Amino acid sequence: MCSGVPNECNPSRTATGADKRQYRIDTYILAQTPTGGRAVKVVTVVIRDAQTLARTYVRQASTFDQSTG
């Protein structure tokens, strides 16, 4: 758990959806350097059922070059 930061900045938190259900939001950031390339950041966001963490609804990953953040 991260202390001293707002809840929306916590990499693993629970949020209430528009349907009033609880969802677990996990965010992962990984630095990778492809062969012959420059370092990139891979950001993955996973949305799970807060009651049954084994149930994943969404897993989305995006790659960011240093020129974009």
C-alpha positions, 0 to 999 in steps of 0.5 A: 500500500502506498501512503501519502498519495491520493487513492487514484495514484495507488497502483493497486486499489478498489473502485466503485463502477457505474454499476455500483459494483466494486472492482480491483484496479492493478497497474504495472509499469515495466521498463524494457529495451528491445534488441537494438532499440532504446528503452520503452515503458510497458504500462499494463492495467488489469481490472478484476472483480474485487470479490473474486480476484481470479476473475479478470475483466480487462487486461490492457497494455501500452508501450511508451517510447521516451519521446512520449513519456 
